[in-house]
Amino acid sequence: MAEDHYSVLGVGRGAGQDEIRTAYRREARRLHPDSAGAGSSTQMAQLNEAYRVLSDPGRRALYDRAGAEPRTSASGEYGVHRPPTPPAHMPPATPARFPWRFVVVLALLGAIVVLVGALTSSPEAEGEVDGILRTGSCAEVDRDSFAREVPCTLEPGELVVEALIPTDQDCPLTTLSHLDRLGLGRACLSPRP
């Protein structure tokens, strides 16, 4: 059976914090292993535990309620573990719920915004130059012999991309072969009739 913390410190149950601190220092000087020898380490551990409990008002109150024999609860504190009881003015706790309605409303609002945006935006003009060669787009060859996209004028002799192939393949003999300026492959160009 463990010794009562008050008797370990040599103070009464009504002792104040100053009296507990003074008693701890006095006993620590007396029981410290450097001055009392190695055999006093168990007593020093009991003294430290008694001071740890009695110097903290919350731990001391739990210890006093539990009685002289300390019992450890699930939280590691002194006293008997009892589940907390909610105050009388609080309603009973309900389990947490996922806000499905809120999520559904947000999803619907997002879908509506996307649909309205798609309906009100103007479609991209066909034939608009974006710098990326595609089959059927008009092209010109720059001074470094790279093919690049240009706006179509529909004039005879204008170069049109017939095919885009990897750089390690050859274009058909009826087309002109030039590297794509963006490095996407080889552009097979033919003049518009």
C-alpha positions in Angstrom: 0.0 0.0 0.0 1.4 3.4 -1.0 2.1 5.9 1.7 -0.1 9.0 2.0 1.3 12.0 0.2 0.7 14.3 3.1 2.7 12.0 5.4 5.6 11.7 2.8 5.9 15.5 2.9 5.3 15.7 6.6 2.4 18.2 6.4 -1.2 18.1 7.4 -4.2 17.9 5.0 -4.9 21.6 5.5 -1.4 22.7 4.5 -1.0 25.7 2.1 1.1 25.8 -1.0 4.0 27.6 0.7 4.0 25.0 3.5 4.0 22.2 1.0 6.9 23.8 -1.0 9.0 24.3 2.1 8.4 20.7 3.3 9.3 19.4 -0.1 12.6 21.3 -0.2 13.5 20.2 3.4 12.8 16.5 2.6 14.5 16.7 -0.8 17.8 17.9 0.9 17.5 15.1 3.4 16.6 12.3 1.0 18.5 13.3 -2.2 20.8 10.3 -3.3 23.8 12.6 -3.5 23.6 13.3 0.2 21.7 10.3 1.6 23.2 7.6 -0.6 21.8 5.4 -3.4 19.3 3.6 -1.0 17.2 6.7 -0.7 16.2 6.8 -4.4 12.9 5.1 -3.8 12.0 7.5 -1.0 13.1 10.4 -3.2 10.7 9.1 -6.0 7.8 9.0 -3.5 8.7 12.5 -2.4 8.7 13.8 -5.9 5.4 12.1 -6.7 3.8 13.5 -3.5 5.0 17.1 -4.4 3.8 16.7 -8.0 0.3 15.8 -6.8 0.0 18.2 -3.8 1.5 21.3 -5.5 -1.1 21.2 -8.3 -4.5 22.3 -7.0 -6.4 20.2 -9.5 -4.4 17.0 -8.8 -4.6 17.7 -5.1 -8.4 18.0 -5.2 -8.7 14.7 -7.1 -6.3 13.0 -4.7 -8.3 14.3 -1.7 -11.5 13.1 -3.2 -10.0 9.6 -3.9 -8.7 9.2 -0.4 -5.3 8.4 0.9 -4.7 5.5 -1.5 -4.1 6.8 -5.0 -5.9 5.2 -7.9 -5.0 6.0 -11.4 -7.7 6.7 -13.9 -7.6 6.2 -17.7 -6.3 9.7 -18.1 -3.4 9.1 -15.8 -4.7 11.4 -13.0 -5.6 10.4 -9.5 -9.2 9.5 -8.6 -11.7 7.1 -9.9 -12.5 7.3 -13.5 -16.1 8.2 -14.1 -17.5 9.4 -17.4 -18.2 13.1 -17.3 -21.9 14.0 -16.8 -23.2 17.0 -18.9 -24.7 19.9 -17.0 -28.4 19.8 -16.5 -29.0 22.8 -18.8 -27.3 21.1 -21.8 -29.3 18.9 -24.2 -28.0 15.4 -24.7 -25.2 15.1 -27.3 -26.2 13.9 -30.8 -23.8 12.2 -33.1 -22.1 14.3 -35.7 -23.8 14.3 -39.1 -22.4 15.0 -42.5 -24.0 18.1 -44.1 -25.4 16.3 -47.2 -28.0 19.0 -48.0 -25.3 21.7 -48.0 -23.0 19.6 -50.2 -25.9 18.8 -52.7 -26.9 22.5 -52.9 -23.3 23.5 -53.5 -22.9 20.9 -56.3 -26.1 22.1 -57.9 -25.0 25.7 -57.7 -21.7 24.8 -59.3 -23.4 22.9 -62.1 -25.7 25.9 -62.8 -22.7 28.3 -62.9 -20.9 26.0 -65.4 -24.0 25.6 -67.6 -24.7 29.4 -67.6 -21.1 30.1 -68.4 -21.1 27.6 -71.3 -24.4 29.0 -72.7 -23.4 32.7 -72.5 -19.8 32.4 -73.7 -19.2 32.9 -77.4 -17.7 29.9 -79.1 -14.1 30.2 -80.3 -14.0 31.4 -83.9 -13.0 28.6 -86.2 -9.7 29.3 -88.0 -8.5 31.5 -85.2 -4.7 31.3 -84.8 -3.6 29.7 -81.6 0.0 28.8 -82.6 -0.6 25.0 -82.6 -0.5 23.2 -85.9 -3.4 20.8 -86.6 -4.4 18.9 -89.7 -6.2 21.4 -92.0 -4.6 24.6 -90.5 -2.7 27.1 -92.7 1.0 27.4 -92.2 4.1 29.2 -93.4 7.7 28.3 -93.2 9.9 30.8 -91.4 13.6 31.5 -92.2 14.8 28.7 -89.9 12.7 26.2 -91.9 10.2 25.7 -89.1 6.4 25.5 -89.9 4.2 27.8 -87.9 0.4 28.4 -88.0 -0.9 31.5 -89.7 -4.4 32.8 -90.5 -6.0 31.2 -93.6 -6.4 33.5 -96.6 -7.9 30.8 -99.0 -5.6 31.9 -101.8 -4.1 29.4 -104.2 -0.5 28.3 -103.2 -1.2 28.8 -99.5 0.4 26.0 -97.4 -2.0 23.7 -95.6 -1.1 21.0 -93.0 -1.9 17.6 -94.5 -0.6 15.5 -91.6 1.4 15.8 -88.4 3.8 12.9 -87.9 6.6 12.1 -85.4 10.0 13.5 -86.2 11.5 10.1 -86.9 9.1 9.4 -89.8 9.0 10.9 -93.3 6.2 12.8 -95.0 4.7 11.5 -98.2 6.6 12.6 -101.4 3.8 14.8 -102.5 4.1 17.1 -99.4 6.8 19.4 -98.0 8.3 18.3 -94.7 9.1 20.8 -92.1 9.6 20.6 -88.3 6.9 22.1 -86.1 8.1 25.3 -84.5 6.8 24.0 -81.1 8.6 20.7 -81.4 5.5 18.6 -81.6 6.7 16.6 -84.6 7.0 17.0 -88.4 4.4 18.9 -90.4 3.6 17.6 -93.9 2.5 20.7 -95.9 1.0 20.9 -99.4 0.1 24.0 -101.3 -3.6 24.9 -101.8 -4.7 24.4 -105.4 
